[in-house]
Structure formats: structure tokens, C-alpha cells
Amino acid sequence: MPANTRCARGHATFDHTADIGLEAWGSTFGEALAEAGLGLQAIVLHGGTVRARDSRTFRVAADDADALVVAWLSELLYALDVHGWLSASFEVSANEEFQLSATARGETLDEARHVLGVGVKAVSYHELAVQCESDAVRIRVIVDV
């Protein structure tokens, strides 16, 4: 594939015993992390559109790529659980020192419009994988429900 070809961004869930698996991909690690955030959002929110009314900044650091995935998604769970924050979109950048900076556009939970679905307890290291390919970065993670 030519170097200037970009991988389409996306995410999908998969069955995993009593938990839920999440796969996310993008042309860069930042894009894949953004898609992982949107995938997590799709698991916890089962109805209602999240409007991009406000913004929130996230900064996360870790020792390696796997730990950064877990720390990022855990931070998003914390924002939902403590502040009722729902995200409509993410702009994420991650550097080689495994530091992440993200801007999330979204709003706080409105129980009249948003229907929460599956309660996610934690993000797991079990079967966690970050794969860097020539045209894409792929993340595979299990969330404990």
C-alpha cells in the first residue's frame, strides 16, 4: 500500500465470555485511541445522540502502549461515572513517550435523552494488543462488564 494511503478509522465490538471485546483502528495511534474511546462510548450508551456542546481536555501518560490504552479508556470511564461526561468526538495525539493529549467534544448525561446500556466496571489487560502495521494501528481490548 502506498505510504500516503490512510486506513479508514473505525471500531467494533466482539463477544468475549462474560465481558465485551473492543477493536479499534486508525492510520495513527491517536486515531486508533480516538476510535477506542468512541467504541467504549457505544458500549455504555444505548440510546440518544451526544451533542458536541462543550469540550473537555484529557491528558494521560503511561509506561508503554498497552498501559496507555488502559489508562485512556479508564479515564473516560471515570469522566462518565463521576462527571456524567459523554463524548461525541475525540481529537487524540499520542507521542513516543506514551503521553496522550485529547480534546473531547460532548455534553453531560441528560437522562431524558440518553439511555445508558451496559455498565463497564473496568478496562482489562487480558488479551490486550496494540498492533502497528504499515498502514494502520489496531487496538484490541477487553472491558469488564
N, CA, C and O atoms as a GROMACS GRO file, in nm:
protein
  580
    1MET      N    1   0.085  -0.117   0.000
    1MET     CA    2   0.000   0.000   0.000
    1MET      C    3   0.089   0.124   0.000
    1MET      O    4   0.186   0.127   0.076
    2PRO      N    5   0.060   0.225  -0.081
    2PRO     CA    6   0.144   0.345  -0.085
    2PRO      C    7   0.147   0.415   0.050
    2PRO      O    8   0.051   0.408   0.126
    3ALA      N    9   0.256   0.483   0.080
    3ALA     CA   10   0.275   0.546   0.209
    3ALA      C   11   0.172   0.653   0.239
    3ALA      O   12   0.142   0.677   0.356
    4ASN      N   13   0.115   0.719   0.138
    4ASN     CA   14   0.020   0.827   0.164
    4ASN      C   15  -0.124   0.777   0.174
    4ASN      O   16  -0.216   0.857   0.191
    5THR      N   17  -0.144   0.648   0.165
    5THR     CA   18  -0.277   0.592   0.180
    5THR      C   19  -0.312   0.584   0.327
    5THR      O   20  -0.233   0.536   0.408
    6ARG      N   21  -0.432   0.631   0.361
    6ARG     CA   22  -0.476   0.629   0.500
    6ARG      C   23  -0.574   0.515   0.521
    6ARG      O   24  -0.658   0.486   0.436
    7CYS      N   25  -0.561   0.453   0.634
    7CYS     CA   26  -0.654   0.348   0.676
    7CYS      C   27  -0.783   0.415   0.723
    7CYS      O   28  -0.779   0.517   0.792
    8ALA      N   29  -0.895   0.358   0.686
    8ALA     CA   30  -1.022   0.410   0.737
    8ALA      C   31  -1.027   0.387   0.888
    8ALA      O   32  -0.984   0.283   0.937
    9ARG      N   33  -1.080   0.485   0.961
    9ARG     CA   34  -1.094   0.472   1.106
    9ARG      C   35  -1.220   0.392   1.137
    9ARG      O   36  -1.315   0.391   1.059
   10GLY      N   37  -1.219   0.324   1.252
   10GLY     CA   38  -1.339   0.252   1.291
   10GLY      C   39  -1.322   0.178   1.422
   10GLY      O   40  -1.214   0.173   1.481
   11HIS      N   41  -1.433   0.119   1.465
   11HIS     CA   42  -1.432   0.035   1.584
   11HIS      C   43  -1.545  -0.066   1.574
   11HIS      O   44  -1.643  -0.045   1.503
   12ALA      N   45  -1.529  -0.174   1.648
   12ALA     CA   46  -1.630  -0.280   1.651
   12ALA      C   47  -1.616  -0.355   1.782
   12ALA      O   48  -1.509  -0.358   1.843
   13THR      N   49  -1.725  -0.415   1.825
   13THR     CA   50  -1.721  -0.498   1.945
   13THR      C   51  -1.722  -0.645   1.904
   13THR      O   52  -1.762  -0.679   1.793
   14PHE      N   53  -1.680  -0.730   1.994
   14PHE     CA   54  -1.686  -0.875   1.972
   14PHE      C   55  -1.718  -0.943   2.104
   14PHE      O   56  -1.689  -0.890   2.212
   15ASP      N   57  -1.779  -1.059   2.095
   15ASP     CA   58  -1.817  -1.134   2.215
   15ASP      C   59  -1.693  -1.191   2.282
   15ASP      O   60  -1.598  -1.232   2.217
   16HIS      N   61  -1.697  -1.192   2.415
   16HIS     CA   62  -1.588  -1.248   2.493
   16HIS      C   63  -1.644  -1.298   2.625
   16HIS      O   64  -1.667  -1.219   2.716
   17THR      N   65  -1.666  -1.425   2.637
   17THR     CA   66  -1.725  -1.490   2.756
   17THR      C   67  -1.824  -1.397   2.825
   17THR      O   68  -1.927  -1.364   2.767
   18ALA      N   69  -1.796  -1.354   2.946
   18ALA     CA   70  -1.889  -1.267   3.020
   18ALA      C   71  -1.857  -1.119   3.001
   18ALA      O   72  -1.926  -1.034   3.057
   19ASP      N   73  -1.757  -1.087   2.924
   19ASP     CA   74  -1.714  -0.949   2.902
   19ASP      C   75  -1.743  -0.907   2.758
   19ASP      O   76  -1.806  -0.980   2.682
   20ILE      N   77  -1.695  -0.788   2.722
   20ILE     CA   78  -1.712  -0.739   2.585
   20ILE      C   79  -1.575  -0.701   2.530
   20ILE      O   80  -1.497  -0.633   2.597
   21GLY      N   81  -1.548  -0.745   2.409
   21GLY     CA   82  -1.425  -0.709   2.342
   21GLY      C   83  -1.447  -0.587   2.255
   21GLY      O   84  -1.555  -0.566   2.200
   22LEU      N   85  -1.343  -0.506   2.243
   22LEU     CA   86  -1.348  -0.386   2.161
   22LEU      C   87  -1.225  -0.383   2.071
   22LEU      O   88  -1.112  -0.398   2.118
   23GLU      N   89  -1.249  -0.363   1.943
   23GLU     CA   90  -1.140  -0.343   1.847
   23GLU      C   91  -1.153  -0.203   1.791
   23GLU      O   92  -1.264  -0.157   1.764
   24ALA      N   93  -1.040  -0.136   1.774
   24ALA     CA   94  -1.040  -0.002   1.717
   24ALA      C   95  -0.919   0.011   1.626
   24ALA      O   96  -0.815  -0.051   1.650
   25TRP      N   97  -0.933   0.092   1.521
   25TRP     CA   98  -0.823   0.107   1.426
   25TRP      C   99  -0.824   0.246   1.364
   25TRP      O  100  -0.927   0.313   1.358
   26GLY      N  101  -0.707   0.286   1.317
   26GLY     CA  102  -0.689   0.413   1.250
   26GLY      C  103  -0.552   0.419   1.188
   26GLY      O  104  -0.470   0.328   1.206
   27SER      N  105  -0.525   0.525   1.114
   27SER     CA  106  -0.395   0.540   1.048
   27SER      C  107  -0.282   0.568   1.146
   27SER      O  108  -0.166   0.537   1.119
   28THR      N  109  -0.316   0.627   1.260
   28THR     CA  110  -0.217   0.659   1.362
   28THR      C  111  -0.263   0.602   1.496
   28THR      O  112  -0.379   0.563   1.511
   29PHE      N  113  -0.172   0.598   1.591
   29PHE     CA  114  -0.208   0.554   1.725
   29PHE      C  115  -0.314   0.647   1.784
   29PHE      O  116  -0.407   0.600   1.849
   30GLY      N  117  -0.301   0.776   1.760
   30GLY     CA  118  -0.401   0.872   1.809
   30GLY      C  119  -0.539   0.845   1.753
   30GLY      O  120  -0.638   0.850   1.826
   31GLU      N  121  -0.547   0.816   1.623
   31GLU     CA  122  -0.677   0.785   1.561
   31GLU      C  123  -0.735   0.656   1.620
   31GLU      O  124  -0.855   0.648   1.645
   32ALA      N  125  -0.651   0.556   1.640
   32ALA     CA  126  -0.699   0.430   1.697
   32ALA      C  127  -0.747   0.451   1.841
   32ALA      O  128  -0.847   0.392   1.882
   33LEU      N  129  -0.678   0.534   1.917
   33LEU     CA  130  -0.721   0.565   2.053
   33LEU      C  131  -0.853   0.641   2.052
   33LEU      O  132  -0.940   0.616   2.136
   34ALA      N  133  -0.870   0.734   1.959
   34ALA     CA  134  -0.997   0.806   1.946
   34ALA      C  135  -1.110   0.710   1.916
   34ALA      O  136  -1.219   0.721   1.974
   35GLU      N  137  -1.088   0.616   1.826
   35GLU     CA  138  -1.190   0.517   1.792
   35GLU      C  139  -1.220   0.425   1.909
   35GLU      O  140  -1.334   0.384   1.929
   36ALA      N  141  -1.116   0.392   1.988
   36ALA     CA  142  -1.140   0.310   2.107
   36ALA      C  143  -1.230   0.385   2.204
   36ALA      O  144  -1.318   0.325   2.267
   37GLY      N  145  -1.209   0.515   2.217
   37GLY     CA  146  -1.296   0.596   2.301
   37GLY      C  147  -1.440   0.597   2.252
   37GLY      O  148  -1.533   0.585   2.331
   38LEU      N  149  -1.458   0.611   2.121
   38LEU     CA  150  -1.593   0.607   2.063
   38LEU      C  151  -1.656   0.469   2.079
   38LEU      O  152  -1.776   0.457   2.101
   39GLY      N  153  -1.574   0.364   2.067
   39GLY     CA  154  -1.625   0.228   2.086
   39GLY      C  155  -1.670   0.204   2.228
   39GLY      O  156  -1.773   0.142   2.251
   40LEU      N  157  -1.592   0.254   2.325
   40LEU     CA  158  -1.632   0.243   2.465
   40LEU      C  159  -1.763   0.317   2.488
   40LEU      O  160  -1.852   0.268   2.557
   41GLN      N  161  -1.774   0.435   2.429
   41GLN     CA  162  -1.897   0.514   2.440
   41GLN      C  163  -2.016   0.436   2.386
   41GLN      O  164  -2.125   0.439   2.444
   42ALA      N  165  -1.996   0.367   2.274
   42ALA     CA  166  -2.105   0.290   2.212
   42ALA      C  167  -2.149   0.174   2.302
   42ALA      O  168  -2.265   0.132   2.298
   43ILE      N  169  -2.057   0.122   2.382
   43ILE     CA  170  -2.092   0.014   2.474
   43ILE      C  171  -2.177   0.066   2.589
   43ILE      O  172  -2.276   0.004   2.626
   44VAL      N  173  -2.138   0.180   2.646
   44VAL     CA  174  -2.208   0.230   2.765
   44VAL      C  175  -2.334   0.310   2.734
   44VAL      O  176  -2.419   0.327   2.821
   45LEU      N  177  -2.346   0.360   2.612
   45LEU     CA  178  -2.463   0.441   2.576
   45LEU      C  179  -2.545   0.367   2.471
   45LEU      O  180  -2.497   0.340   2.361
   46HIS      N  181  -2.669   0.333   2.506
   46HIS     CA  182  -2.752   0.255   2.415
   46HIS      C  183  -2.862   0.335   2.349
   46HIS      O  184  -2.944   0.278   2.276
   47GLY      N  185  -2.867   0.462   2.372
   47GLY     CA  186  -2.969   0.541   2.307
   47GLY      C  187  -2.948   0.689   2.331
   47GLY      O  188  -2.900   0.730   2.437
   48GLY      N  189  -2.984   0.768   2.232
   48GLY     CA  190  -2.969   0.913   2.240
   48GLY      C  191  -2.843   0.959   2.173
   48GLY      O  192  -2.740   0.893   2.178
   49THR      N  193  -2.853   1.073   2.110
   49THR     CA  194  -2.740   1.132   2.040
   49THR      C  195  -2.664   1.224   2.136
   49THR      O  196  -2.723   1.303   2.208
   50VAL      N  197  -2.534   1.212   2.134
   50VAL     CA  198  -2.450   1.300   2.214
   50VAL      C  199  -2.416   1.422   2.129
   50VAL      O  200  -2.362   1.409   2.019
   51ARG      N  201  -2.449   1.538   2.180
   51ARG     CA  202  -2.422   1.662   2.108
   51ARG      C  203  -2.285   1.716   2.147
   51ARG      O  204  -2.242   1.702   2.262
   52ALA      N  205  -2.218   1.776   2.053
   52ALA     CA  206  -2.085   1.836   2.076
   52ALA      C  207  -2.103   1.978   2.125
   52ALA      O  208  -2.069   2.074   2.055
   53ARG      N  209  -2.155   1.993   2.245
   53ARG     CA  210  -2.187   2.125   2.301
   53ARG      C  211  -2.070   2.187   2.376
   53ARG      O  212  -2.052   2.308   2.372
   54ASP      N  213  -1.992   2.106   2.443
   54ASP     CA  214  -1.880   2.154   2.525
   54ASP      C  215  -1.755   2.074   2.490
   54ASP      O  216  -1.761   1.976   2.416
   55SER      N  217  -1.643   2.117   2.544
   55SER     CA  218  -1.520   2.040   2.524
   55SER      C  219  -1.454   2.013   2.657
   55SER      O  220  -1.472   2.086   2.755
   56ARG      N  221  -1.377   1.908   2.658
   56ARG     CA  222  -1.305   1.866   2.777
   56ARG      C  223  -1.169   1.817   2.730
   56ARG      O  224  -1.159   1.749   2.628
   57THR      N  225  -1.065   1.851   2.804
   57THR     CA  226  -0.929   1.810   2.771
   57THR      C  227  -0.886   1.697   2.863
   57THR      O  228  -0.909   1.700   2.984
   58PHE      N  229  -0.823   1.597   2.803
   58PHE     CA  230  -0.770   1.484   2.878
   58PHE      C  231  -0.620   1.476   2.852
   58PHE      O  232  -0.574   1.496   2.740
   59ARG      N  233  -0.545   1.446   2.956
   59ARG     CA  234  -0.401   1.420   2.943
   59ARG      C  235  -0.373   1.293   3.022
   59ARG      O  236  -0.407   1.282   3.140
   60VAL      N  237  -0.310   1.198   2.957
   60VAL     CA  238  -0.283   1.069   3.018
   60VAL      C  239  -0.141   1.028   2.982
   60VAL      O  240  -0.097   1.050   2.869
   61ALA      N  241  -0.070   0.969   3.075
   61ALA     CA  242   0.065   0.919   3.050
   61ALA      C  243   0.075   0.777   3.103
   61ALA      O  244   0.007   0.739   3.198
   62ALA      N  245   0.162   0.698   3.039
   62ALA     CA  246   0.182   0.559   3.080
   62ALA      C  247   0.323   0.516   3.044
   62ALA      O  248   0.400   0.591   2.985
   63ASP      N  249   0.355   0.392   3.082
   63ASP     CA  250   0.489   0.339   3.058
   63ASP      C  251   0.505   0.274   2.921
   63ASP      O  252   0.617   0.262   2.871
   64ASP      N  253   0.395   0.231   2.860
   64ASP     CA  254   0.401   0.168   2.729
   64ASP      C  255   0.266   0.182   2.659
   64ASP      O  256   0.172   0.237   2.716
   65ALA      N  257   0.258   0.134   2.537
   65ALA     CA  258   0.135   0.149   2.457
   65ALA      C  259   0.017   0.078   2.521
   65ALA      O  260  -0.093   0.134   2.525
   66ASP      N  261   0.036  -0.042   2.571
   66ASP     CA  262  -0.074  -0.116   2.634
   66ASP      C  263  -0.128  -0.039   2.754
   66ASP      O  264  -0.250  -0.023   2.769
   67ALA      N  265  -0.038   0.008   2.839
   67ALA     CA  266  -0.080   0.082   2.958
   67ALA      C  267  -0.150   0.213   2.920
   67ALA      O  268  -0.240   0.258   2.991
   68LEU      N  269  -0.109   0.274   2.809
   68LEU     CA  270  -0.173   0.397   2.765
   68LEU      C  271  -0.318   0.371   2.721
   68LEU      O  272  -0.406   0.452   2.748
   69VAL      N  273  -0.342   0.260   2.654
   69VAL     CA  274  -0.479   0.223   2.615
   69VAL      C  275  -0.565   0.207   2.738
   69VAL      O  276  -0.675   0.262   2.744
   70VAL      N  277  -0.518   0.134   2.836
   70VAL     CA  278  -0.594   0.110   2.959
   70VAL      C  279  -0.617   0.240   3.034
   70VAL      O  280  -0.727   0.266   3.082
   71ALA      N  281  -0.513   0.322   3.047
   71ALA     CA  282  -0.525   0.449   3.119
   71ALA      C  283  -0.623   0.544   3.049
   71ALA      O  284  -0.702   0.610   3.116
   72TRP      N  285  -0.619   0.551   2.918
   72TRP     CA  286  -0.708   0.637   2.840
   72TRP      C  287  -0.854   0.595   2.858
   72TRP      O  288  -0.938   0.678   2.891
   73LEU      N  289  -0.882   0.469   2.835
   73LEU     CA  290  -1.021   0.423   2.846
   73LEU      C  291  -1.070   0.431   2.991
   73LEU      O  292  -1.188   0.458   3.015
   74SER      N  293  -0.982   0.406   3.087
   74SER     CA  294  -1.019   0.419   3.228
   74SER      C  295  -1.050   0.564   3.262
   74SER      O  296  -1.141   0.591   3.341
   75GLU      N  297  -0.977   0.657   3.206
   75GLU     CA  298  -1.004   0.799   3.227
   75GLU      C  299  -1.140   0.838   3.172
   75GLU      O  300  -1.212   0.919   3.233
   76LEU      N  301  -1.177   0.782   3.058
   76LEU     CA  302  -1.309   0.810   3.000
   76LEU      C  303  -1.420   0.751   3.088
   76LEU      O  304  -1.524   0.813   3.105
   77LEU      N  305  -1.398   0.631   3.142
   77LEU     CA  306  -1.495   0.573   3.235
   77LEU      C  307  -1.511   0.659   3.360
   77LEU      O  308  -1.622   0.679   3.409
   78TYR      N  309  -1.401   0.711   3.410
   78TYR     CA  310  -1.404   0.799   3.526
   78TYR      C  311  -1.486   0.925   3.495
   78TYR      O  312  -1.568   0.967   3.576
   79ALA      N  313  -1.462   0.984   3.378
   79ALA     CA  314  -1.534   1.106   3.339
   79ALA      C  315  -1.684   1.079   3.331
   79ALA      O  316  -1.764   1.166   3.367
   80LEU      N  317  -1.723   0.962   3.285
   80LEU     CA  318  -1.864   0.927   3.279
   80LEU      C  319  -1.920   0.902   3.419
   80LEU      O  320  -2.024   0.957   3.456
   81ASP      N  321  -1.852   0.820   3.496
   81ASP     CA  322  -1.900   0.780   3.628
   81ASP      C  323  -1.908   0.897   3.726
   81ASP      O  324  -2.003   0.908   3.804
   82VAL      N  325  -1.808   0.985   3.724
   82VAL     CA  326  -1.800   1.092   3.822
   82VAL      C  327  -1.867   1.222   3.774
   82VAL      O  328  -1.933   1.291   3.852
   83HIS      N  329  -1.848   1.254   3.646
   83HIS     CA  330  -1.896   1.382   3.594
   83HIS      C  331  -2.013   1.368   3.497
   83HIS      O  332  -2.068   1.469   3.452
   84GLY      N  333  -2.052   1.245   3.464
   84GLY     CA  334  -2.160   1.225   3.368
   84GLY      C  335  -2.123   1.268   3.228
   84GLY      O  336  -2.212   1.300   3.148
   85TRP      N  337  -1.994   1.268   3.194
   85TRP     CA  338  -1.946   1.319   3.065
   85TRP      C  339  -1.963   1.214   2.955
   85TRP      O  340  -1.919   1.100   2.969
   86LEU      N  341  -2.028   1.255   2.847
   86LEU     CA  342  -2.042   1.174   2.727
   86LEU      C  343  -1.973   1.246   2.613
   86LEU      O  344  -1.982   1.368   2.602
   87SER      N  345  -1.905   1.172   2.528
   87SER     CA  346  -1.828   1.233   2.419
   87SER      C  347  -1.890   1.203   2.284
   87SER      O  348  -1.931   1.090   2.256
   88ALA      N  349  -1.896   1.304   2.200
   88ALA     CA  350  -1.943   1.289   2.063
   88ALA      C  351  -1.827   1.267   1.967
   88ALA      O  352  -1.842   1.200   1.865
   89SER      N  353  -1.710   1.323   2.000
   89SER     CA  354  -1.593   1.308   1.914
   89SER      C  355  -1.466   1.332   1.996
   89SER      O  356  -1.469   1.392   2.103
   90PHE      N  357  -1.355   1.282   1.942
   90PHE     CA  358  -1.225   1.299   2.005
   90PHE      C  359  -1.122   1.341   1.902
   90PHE      O  360  -1.124   1.295   1.787
   91GLU      N  361  -1.031   1.428   1.943
   91GLU     CA  362  -0.908   1.454   1.870
   91GLU      C  363  -0.797   1.410   1.965
   91GLU      O  364  -0.779   1.469   2.072
   92VAL      N  365  -0.724   1.308   1.926
   92VAL     CA  366  -0.624   1.248   2.016
   92VAL      C  367  -0.488   1.248   1.949
   92VAL      O  368  -0.475   1.213   1.832
   93SER      N  369  -0.387   1.288   2.024
   93SER     CA  370  -0.250   1.271   1.979
   93SER      C  371  -0.173   1.199   2.089
   93SER      O  372  -0.193   1.223   2.208
   94ALA      N  373  -0.084   1.112   2.046
   94ALA     CA  374   0.000   1.037   2.140
   94ALA      C  375   0.143   1.043   2.089
   94ALA      O  376   0.167   1.030   1.969
   95ASN      N  377   0.237   1.063   2.180
   95ASN     CA  378   0.377   1.071   2.137
   95ASN      C  379   0.453   0.944   2.172
   95ASN      O  380   0.397   0.850   2.229
   96GLU      N  381   0.580   0.942   2.136
   96GLU     CA  382   0.662   0.822   2.156
   96GLU      C  383   0.694   0.795   2.302
   96GLU      O  384   0.741   0.686   2.337
   97GLU      N  385   0.670   0.894   2.390
   97GLU     CA  386   0.690   0.874   2.533
   97GLU      C  387   0.562   0.823   2.600
   97GLU      O  388   0.552   0.821   2.723
   98PHE      N  389   0.464   0.783   2.519
   98PHE     CA  390   0.336   0.728   2.567
   98PHE      C  391   0.260   0.830   2.653
   98PHE      O  392   0.206   0.799   2.759
   99GLN      N  393   0.258   0.953   2.602
   99GLN     CA  394   0.178   1.060   2.660
   99GLN      C  395   0.067   1.092   2.561
   99GLN      O  396   0.092   1.105   2.440
  100LEU      N  397  -0.052   1.106   2.612
  100LEU     CA  398  -0.169   1.130   2.529
  100LEU      C  399  -0.229   1.265   2.566
  100LEU      O  400  -0.238   1.301   2.684
  101SER      N  401  -0.269   1.338   2.464
  101SER     CA  402  -0.344   1.462   2.483
  101SER      C  403  -0.467   1.451   2.395
  101SER      O  404  -0.458   1.420   2.277
  102ALA      N  405  -0.584   1.478   2.455
  102ALA     CA  406  -0.707   1.462   2.379
  102ALA      C  407  -0.804   1.575   2.410
  102ALA      O  408  -0.812   1.623   2.523
  103THR      N  409  -0.876   1.616   2.308
  103THR     CA  410  -0.989   1.707   2.325
  103THR      C  411  -1.113   1.629   2.288
  103THR      O  412  -1.125   1.574   2.179
  104ALA      N  413  -1.206   1.626   2.382
  104ALA     CA  414  -1.333   1.558   2.359
  104ALA      C  415  -1.441   1.664   2.345
  104ALA      O  416  -1.447   1.760   2.422
  105ARG      N  417  -1.526   1.646   2.247
  105ARG     CA  418  -1.644   1.732   2.232
  105ARG      C  419  -1.762   1.648   2.275
  105ARG      O  420  -1.775   1.533   2.234
  106GLY      N  421  -1.850   1.706   2.358
  106GLY     CA  422  -1.964   1.629   2.406
  106GLY      C  423  -2.050   1.708   2.501
  106GLY      O  424  -2.061   1.830   2.489
  107GLU      N  425  -2.111   1.639   2.594
  107GLU     CA  426  -2.201   1.702   2.690
  107GLU      C  427  -2.218   1.611   2.811
  107GLU      O  428  -2.174   1.495   2.810
  108THR      N  429  -2.280   1.664   2.915
  108THR     CA  430  -2.308   1.581   3.032
  108THR      C  431  -2.435   1.499   3.007
  108THR      O  432  -2.521   1.535   2.927
  109LEU      N  433  -2.443   1.391   3.078
  109LEU     CA  434  -2.555   1.298   3.068
  109LEU      C  435  -2.687   1.370   3.092
  109LEU      O  436  -2.703   1.442   3.191
  110ASP      N  437  -2.781   1.349   3.002
  110ASP     CA  438  -2.918   1.401   3.014
  110ASP      C  439  -3.008   1.278   3.014
  110ASP      O  440  -3.034   1.220   2.909
  111GLU      N  441  -3.057   1.240   3.132
  111GLU     CA  442  -3.136   1.116   3.144
  111GLU      C  443  -3.265   1.120   3.062
  111GLU      O  444  -3.323   1.015   3.035
  112ALA      N  445  -3.310   1.238   3.023
  112ALA     CA  446  -3.428   1.249   2.938
  112ALA      C  447  -3.397   1.212   2.793
  112ALA      O  448  -3.487   1.174   2.718
  113ARG      N  449  -3.270   1.224   2.754
  113ARG     CA  450  -3.233   1.195   2.615
  113ARG      C  451  -3.139   1.077   2.598
  113ARG      O  452  -3.142   1.011   2.494
  114HIS      N  453  -3.057   1.047   2.697
  114HIS     CA  454  -2.957   0.941   2.686
  114HIS      C  455  -3.000   0.817   2.762
  114HIS      O  456  -3.049   0.826   2.875
  115VAL      N  457  -2.982   0.703   2.700
  115VAL     CA  458  -3.013   0.576   2.763
  115VAL      C  459  -2.882   0.500   2.785
  115VAL      O  460  -2.816   0.459   2.690
  116LEU      N  461  -2.846   0.483   2.912
  116LEU     CA  462  -2.724   0.408   2.941
  116LEU      C  463  -2.751   0.260   2.923
  116LEU      O  464  -2.858   0.210   2.958
  117GLY      N  465  -2.653   0.190   2.870
  117GLY     CA  466  -2.667   0.047   2.844
  117GLY      C  467  -2.584  -0.033   2.940
  117GLY      O  468  -2.611  -0.035   3.060
  118VAL      N  469  -2.485  -0.099   2.889
  118VAL     CA  470  -2.401  -0.189   2.966
  118VAL      C  471  -2.311  -0.108   3.060
  118VAL      O  472  -2.246  -0.013   3.018
  119GLY      N  473  -2.310  -0.148   3.186
  119GLY     CA  474  -2.220  -0.086   3.282
  119GLY      C  475  -2.082  -0.148   3.271
  119GLY      O  476  -2.066  -0.268   3.292
  120VAL      N  477  -1.984  -0.068   3.240
  120VAL     CA  478  -1.845  -0.117   3.230
  120VAL      C  479  -1.777  -0.090   3.362
  120VAL      O  480  -1.772   0.025   3.408
  121LYS      N  481  -1.725  -0.196   3.424
  121LYS     CA  482  -1.659  -0.184   3.554
  121LYS      C  483  -1.513  -0.143   3.540
  121LYS      O  484  -1.462  -0.065   3.620
  122ALA      N  485  -1.447  -0.196   3.438
  122ALA     CA  486  -1.303  -0.170   3.424
  122ALA      C  487  -1.256  -0.207   3.284
  122ALA      O  488  -1.325  -0.277   3.209
  123VAL      N  489  -1.138  -0.159   3.252
  123VAL     CA  490  -1.070  -0.194   3.128
  123VAL      C  491  -0.962  -0.294   3.165
  123VAL      O  492  -0.886  -0.272   3.259
  124SER      N  493  -0.954  -0.404   3.092
  124SER     CA  494  -0.867  -0.515   3.129
  124SER      C  495  -0.739  -0.521   3.044
  124SER      O  496  -0.738  -0.481   2.928
  125TYR      N  497  -0.634  -0.572   3.106
  125TYR     CA  498  -0.512  -0.603   3.031
  125TYR      C  499  -0.522  -0.740   2.965
  125TYR      O  500  -0.437  -0.776   2.883
  126HIS      N  501  -0.625  -0.818   3.000
  126HIS     CA  502  -0.641  -0.953   2.947
  126HIS      C  503  -0.657  -0.946   2.795
  126HIS      O  504  -0.749  -0.881   2.745
  127GLU      N  505  -0.570  -1.013   2.722
  127GLU     CA  506  -0.570  -1.020   2.576
  127GLU      C  507  -0.555  -0.885   2.508
  127GLU      O  508  -0.588  -0.870   2.391
  128LEU      N  509  -0.505  -0.786   2.580
  128LEU     CA  510  -0.483  -0.653   2.523
  128LEU      C  511  -0.374  -0.660   2.416
  128LEU      O  512  -0.271  -0.724   2.436
  129ALA      N  513  -0.398  -0.593   2.305
  129ALA     CA  514  -0.298  -0.593   2.197
  129ALA      C  515  -0.302  -0.459   2.125
  129ALA      O  516  -0.409  -0.405   2.094
  130VAL      N  517  -0.184  -0.406   2.098
  130VAL     CA  518  -0.168  -0.288   2.012
  130VAL      C  519  -0.076  -0.332   1.899
  130VAL      O  520   0.040  -0.367   1.922
  131GLN      N  521  -0.129  -0.330   1.778
  131GLN     CA  522  -0.053  -0.375   1.661
  131GLN      C  523  -0.029  -0.257   1.568
  131GLN      O  524  -0.123  -0.191   1.524
  132CYS      N  525   0.098  -0.232   1.539
  132CYS     CA  526   0.135  -0.127   1.445
  132CYS      C  527   0.169  -0.192   1.312
  132CYS      O  528   0.266  -0.268   1.301
  133GLU      N  529   0.088  -0.162   1.212
  133GLU     CA  530   0.109  -0.217   1.078
  133GLU      C  531   0.159  -0.105   0.987
  133GLU      O  532   0.169   0.010   1.031
  134SER      N  533   0.188  -0.135   0.863
  134SER     CA  534   0.242  -0.033   0.773
  134SER      C  535   0.140   0.077   0.744
  134SER      O  536   0.179   0.191   0.719
  135ASP      N  537   0.012   0.045   0.745
  135ASP     CA  538  -0.089   0.145   0.710
  135ASP      C  539  -0.189   0.172   0.822
  135ASP      O  540  -0.282   0.251   0.804
  136ALA      N  541  -0.173   0.107   0.938
  136ALA     CA  542  -0.274   0.123   1.042
  136ALA      C  543  -0.219   0.082   1.178
  136ALA      O  544  -0.120   0.010   1.191
  137VAL      N  545  -0.288   0.132   1.280
  137VAL     CA  546  -0.266   0.087   1.417
  137VAL      C  547  -0.397   0.025   1.463
  137VAL      O  548  -0.504   0.083   1.445
  138ARG      N  549  -0.388  -0.093   1.520
  138ARG     CA  550  -0.507  -0.167   1.566
  138ARG      C  551  -0.496  -0.194   1.715
  138ARG      O  552  -0.392  -0.234   1.766
  139ILE      N  553  -0.606  -0.171   1.783
  139ILE     CA  554  -0.612  -0.194   1.928
  139ILE      C  555  -0.720  -0.300   1.952
  139ILE      O  556  -0.828  -0.296   1.893
  140ARG      N  557  -0.688  -0.393   2.039
  140ARG     CA  558  -0.785  -0.495   2.081
  140ARG      C  559  -0.781  -0.498   2.233
  140ARG      O  560  -0.675  -0.520   2.292
  141VAL      N  561  -0.899  -0.477   2.297
  141VAL     CA  562  -0.904  -0.466   2.442
  141VAL      C  563  -1.035  -0.529   2.491
  141VAL      O  564  -1.136  -0.530   2.420
  142ILE      N  565  -1.030  -0.581   2.612
  142ILE     CA  566  -1.150  -0.641   2.675
  142ILE      C  567  -1.195  -0.547   2.787
  142ILE      O  568  -1.113  -0.499   2.866
  143VAL      N  569  -1.326  -0.522   2.792
  143VAL     CA  570  -1.380  -0.442   2.902
  143VAL      C  571  -1.463  -0.533   2.992
  143VAL      O  572  -1.540  -0.617   2.945
  144ASP      N  573  -1.445  -0.514   3.121
  144ASP     CA  574  -1.513  -0.595   3.223
  144ASP      C  575  -1.650  -0.534   3.249
  144ASP      O  576  -1.662  -0.418   3.290
  145VAL      N  577  -1.754  -0.614   3.225
  145VAL     CA  578  -1.892  -0.563   3.246
  145VAL      C  579  -1.959  -0.636   3.360
  145VAL      O  580  -2.074  -0.607   3.392
   0.00000   0.00000   0.00000
